[in-house]
Amino acid sequence: MMAVTLHRAPVAGIDPLTLYRLMWLRVTVFVVEQQAAYPEIDGRDIEPGAELLWASEGDEVLATLRILREADNTRIGRVATASGARGRGIAADLMRAAVEVLDAEVPGIPILLDAQAHLASWYGRFGFLVSGAPFAEDGIPHLPMRRTRLATERLVLREWTRDDADRAFLFDMYRRPEVRRYLGDGRVMADAAEVDALLDCWSGLAEGLLGVRAVETSEGARLGSVLLKRIPWSARAGDGHPEGIEIGWHFHPDAWGAGYATEAAAALLALARAHGIRGVIAVTNPENTASGAVAERVGLRPAGQTRDYYDTVCELYASVDDQGAPTARD
């Protein structure tokens, strides 16, 4: 048996015979096998930044996938394996290679894909999480999925999952009065089932770079959450202006005092600025001086108290280097 080799190139860099074999494989799987009469050659393979990855054994193409680079995210799709090559882990090798490329090239940027529903758990092996409602494409059930990963010196920021360990950690964190003291009405979680509703809410906040990320050590110990999301105006505030973007953090008491919130928030704020998100703010309960100190350590300046957000009085922290950064209003 010949060695399986992995390749990556834009369409313009692929020799005609190999490109023909790649397209033949995709049509065989997606049009013929799945009996879906749709335009498999959709024009996106030649978009700027588009690349194909494939595995071959000699001249035979065994599996392939496509990378697209979109404005606010990247995307993996067209994952196909020849019938005679299935069960050998070749598609998994291609997925790992694609994720590695994108994580290195644009760390922290979401990788999206639309998974056939029966393959969602397979994509979950590579860190993808269901990120929206199911839909049908050419009569085949699909699920949108998303993966993010941003590493710092000590930390990894990633998507929250619904596995038992993540859910148990979130329940343990939000059942603690000292964590909930300055959040909303201060009510603690009393039932582990509440975690699912929380994760549903967070899933709805995911939009490009925006969303709620888990924070863990590089060794995998869970620490808390860091968020970058749209901030709702209070009733009768905003004057019709679009919602702004806030950054925030919730950490388990066992993680307090080690600088983890500062490190995670600084990395996320830098990522936002690098991708054109300006005017990011933070709001805290006026009594939460520890959280205010984190805001200042990541470069946000105190801007007074405001009632513009969450229908309550908040301390406002604004970006020092952003033109038109908000100031507090009564």
C-alpha positions in Angstrom: 0.0 0.0 0.0 1.3 3.4 -0.9 1.6 6.2 1.6 -1.3 8.6 2.0 -0.2 12.2 1.5 -2.0 15.4 2.4 -2.1 18.4 0.1 -3.3 22.0 0.2 -3.6 24.5 -2.6 -6.0 27.1 -4.3 -7.7 25.9 -7.4 -5.3 27.8 -9.6 -2.4 25.9 -8.1 -3.8 22.4 -8.7 -2.9 20.4 -11.8 -5.9 19.7 -14.1 -6.0 16.0 -13.6 -6.0 16.2 -9.8 -8.6 19.0 -9.9 -10.8 16.8 -12.1 -10.4 13.9 -9.6 -11.3 16.3 -6.7 -14.5 17.5 -8.4 -15.4 14.0 -9.5 -15.2 12.8 -5.9 -17.4 15.7 -4.7 -20.0 15.1 -7.3 -20.0 11.3 -6.7 -20.6 11.8 -2.9 -22.8 14.9 -2.7 -24.8 14.6 -5.9 -24.9 10.9 -6.9 -24.7 9.0 -3.5 -26.9 11.5 -1.6 -29.2 12.0 -4.6 -29.1 15.8 -4.3 -29.5 17.6 -7.6 -27.8 20.8 -6.8 -24.9 22.9 -8.2 -21.9 21.3 -6.5 -19.5 23.5 -8.5 -20.9 26.7 -6.8 -18.2 29.3 -7.7 -16.9 29.5 -4.2 -13.8 27.4 -4.9 -12.3 30.3 -6.8 -13.1 33.1 -4.3 -10.1 35.0 -2.9 -8.5 32.9 -0.1 -10.3 29.7 -1.0 -8.2 26.5 -0.8 -8.8 22.8 -1.2 -7.2 20.2 1.0 -7.0 16.6 -0.1 -5.5 13.2 0.7 -4.1 11.0 -2.1 -2.6 7.6 -2.5 -0.5 7.8 -5.7 -2.8 9.4 -8.3 -6.0 8.5 -6.4 -7.8 11.2 -4.5 -9.2 9.6 -1.3 -10.8 12.5 0.5 -11.1 16.3 0.3 -12.4 19.4 2.0 -12.6 23.1 1.3 -11.5 26.2 3.3 -13.2 29.5 2.7 -12.0 32.8 4.2 -15.0 35.1 4.9 -15.2 38.6 6.3 -15.8 37.7 10.0 -14.9 34.1 10.1 -13.5 31.1 8.2 -15.4 28.1 6.9 -14.8 24.5 6.3 -17.0 22.5 3.9 -17.3 20.0 1.1 -15.8 17.3 3.3 -16.0 14.1 1.2 -14.3 10.7 1.3 -14.3 8.1 -1.4 -16.4 5.0 -0.5 -13.4 2.7 -0.7 -11.3 4.9 1.6 -13.8 5.3 4.5 -13.0 4.0 8.0 -9.3 4.7 7.7 -9.4 8.1 9.5 -8.3 10.0 6.4 -11.1 12.6 6.6 -10.2 13.2 10.3 -6.6 13.8 9.3 -7.8 16.4 6.8 -10.0 18.1 9.4 -7.1 18.3 11.9 -4.9 19.7 9.2 -7.5 22.4 8.2 -8.2 23.4 11.8 -4.4 23.6 12.5 -3.9 25.9 9.5 -6.8 28.2 10.5 -5.9 28.3 14.2 -2.3 29.3 13.3 -3.3 31.8 10.6 -6.2 33.6 12.3 -6.2 32.6 16.0 -9.5 33.3 17.8 -11.5 33.8 14.6 -14.5 31.4 14.4 -14.4 28.5 12.1 -17.9 27.7 10.8 -19.3 24.7 9.1 -22.8 23.3 8.2 -22.7 19.6 9.3 -25.1 17.0 8.1 -27.0 16.3 11.3 -25.9 12.7 11.7 -22.2 13.8 11.5 -22.4 16.5 14.2 -20.8 14.3 16.9 -18.0 13.5 14.5 -17.3 17.2 13.9 -17.5 17.6 17.7 -14.3 15.6 18.0 -12.5 18.6 16.5 -14.0 21.2 18.8 -17.1 22.2 16.8 -20.3 23.0 18.7 -23.8 23.3 17.4 -24.4 27.1 17.1 -28.0 27.4 15.8 -31.2 25.9 14.7 -31.3 22.8 12.5 -32.2 23.3 8.8 -32.6 21.3 5.7 -30.5 21.6 2.6 -31.6 19.6 -0.5 -33.7 17.6 1.8 -30.8 16.6 4.1 -31.0 17.7 7.8 -28.1 20.0 8.7 -26.8 21.8 11.9 -24.7 25.0 11.9 -21.5 24.5 14.0 -18.8 26.8 15.2 -15.3 26.5 16.7 -13.1 29.1 18.3 -9.7 28.8 20.0 -7.5 31.6 21.2 -4.4 30.8 23.3 -2.4 33.1 25.6 0.7 32.4 27.6 -1.3 30.5 30.3 -4.8 30.2 28.9 -7.0 28.8 26.2 -10.3 30.6 25.2 -12.7 28.2 23.5 -16.4 27.5 23.0 -18.5 26.2 25.9 -19.7 22.6 25.2 -22.6 20.7 26.6 -20.5 17.9 27.9 -20.9 16.8 31.6 -17.6 18.5 32.7 -18.4 21.9 31.2 -22.0 21.8 32.5 -20.9 20.8 36.0 -18.4 23.6 36.1 -20.9 26.2 35.1 -23.4 25.1 37.6 -20.8 25.1 40.4 -19.7 28.6 39.4 -23.2 30.2 39.1 -24.6 28.5 42.2 -22.2 30.5 44.3 -23.5 33.7 45.9 -20.0 35.4 45.7 -20.1 34.9 41.9 -23.7 36.0 41.4 -23.6 38.9 43.8 -23.0 41.5 41.2 -24.7 39.8 38.2 -28.3 40.8 37.4 -30.6 40.3 40.4 -28.0 38.2 42.2 -30.1 35.0 42.1 -27.9 31.9 42.2 -28.5 28.8 40.2 -30.5 26.2 42.1 -30.9 23.5 39.5 -28.3 22.1 37.1 -30.9 22.1 34.3 -30.6 25.9 34.3 -27.2 25.5 32.7 -28.8 24.3 29.5 -30.9 27.5 29.3 -27.8 29.6 29.9 -26.0 27.8 27.1 -28.9 28.3 24.8 -28.8 32.0 25.5 -25.1 32.1 24.9 -25.4 30.3 21.6 -27.7 33.1 20.4 -25.0 35.7 21.2 -22.5 34.1 18.8 -22.0 36.4 15.8 -18.6 36.6 14.0 -16.1 37.3 16.8 -18.9 37.9 19.3 -19.9 35.3 21.8 -19.1 33.8 25.2 -16.0 31.8 25.5 -14.8 29.3 28.1 -11.5 30.1 29.8 -9.2 27.3 30.9 -5.6 26.8 31.6 -3.3 25.3 28.9 -3.6 22.1 30.9 -7.4 22.1 30.6 -8.5 23.3 34.1 -11.7 25.4 33.7 -11.6 28.9 35.2 -14.5 30.9 34.0 -16.0 32.8 31.1 -15.1 35.8 29.0 -17.6 37.5 26.8 -17.7 39.9 23.9 -21.2 40.7 22.9 -23.8 43.3 22.0 -24.9 45.3 25.1 -28.7 46.0 25.4 -29.8 49.5 26.0 -32.0 50.3 29.0 -35.6 51.2 28.3 -35.8 54.6 26.6 -32.0 54.8 26.2 -30.0 54.6 23.0 -32.0 57.2 21.0 -32.3 54.7 18.2 -28.6 54.0 18.0 -27.3 50.5 17.4 -26.2 48.5 20.4 -22.6 48.8 21.4 -20.2 46.0 22.1 -19.2 45.0 25.7 -16.5 42.9 27.1 -17.0 41.1 30.4 -15.8 38.2 32.6 -17.2 35.7 35.1 -14.7 33.6 37.0 -14.9 30.8 39.6 -13.7 31.9 43.0 -11.0 29.3 42.9 -9.5 31.3 40.0 -9.6 34.7 41.6 -6.4 36.6 42.3 -4.2 35.0 39.7 -4.7 37.5 36.9 -6.6 35.1 34.7 -9.5 37.6 34.0 -7.1 40.3 33.0 -5.1 37.9 30.7 -8.2 36.5 29.0 -10.0 39.9 28.6 -6.8 41.6 27.3 -6.4 38.8 24.7 -10.1 39.1 23.6 -10.0 42.9 23.5 -6.8 42.8 21.4 -8.5 40.3 19.0 -11.5 42.6 18.6 -9.4 45.7 17.9 -7.2 43.8 15.4 -10.4 43.0 13.5 -11.9 46.4 13.4 -14.2 46.3 16.5 -13.9 49.7 18.1 -15.6 51.4 21.0 -15.7 48.3 23.2 -17.0 49.1 26.7 -17.3 47.3 30.0 -20.0 47.9 32.7 -19.9 46.8 36.3 -21.9 47.0 39.4 -20.6 50.2 41.2 -19.7 48.1 44.2 -17.7 45.6 42.2 -14.3 47.3 42.5 -12.4 44.2 41.6 -14.1 43.9 38.2 -13.5 47.6 37.7 -9.8 47.1 38.4 -9.7 44.4 35.7 -11.3 46.8 33.2 -8.6 49.4 33.9 -5.8 46.8 33.7 -6.9 45.9 30.1 -6.8 49.5 29.0 -10.4 50.7 29.6 -10.8 54.1 31.3 -13.4 55.0 34.0 -16.2 57.1 32.4 -18.5 57.6 35.3 -21.8 56.0 36.2 -24.6 55.5 33.7 -28.2 54.1 33.5 -27.9 53.5 29.8 -27.5 49.7 30.1 -29.4 46.8 31.7 -32.0 49.2 33.3 -29.7 49.8 36.3 -26.9 52.0 37.5 -23.5 50.8 36.1 -19.9 51.9 36.3 -18.9 52.5 32.7 -15.4 51.8 31.3 -14.5 53.0 27.8 -11.7 52.3 25.4 -9.0 55.0 25.7 -7.7 54.8 22.1 -11.1 54.5 20.4 -12.5 57.7 18.7 -16.0 58.5 19.9 -15.8 56.2 22.9 -19.0 56.5 25.0 -19.2 58.6 28.1 -21.7 58.2 31.0 -25.1 59.9 30.8 -27.7 60.3 33.5 
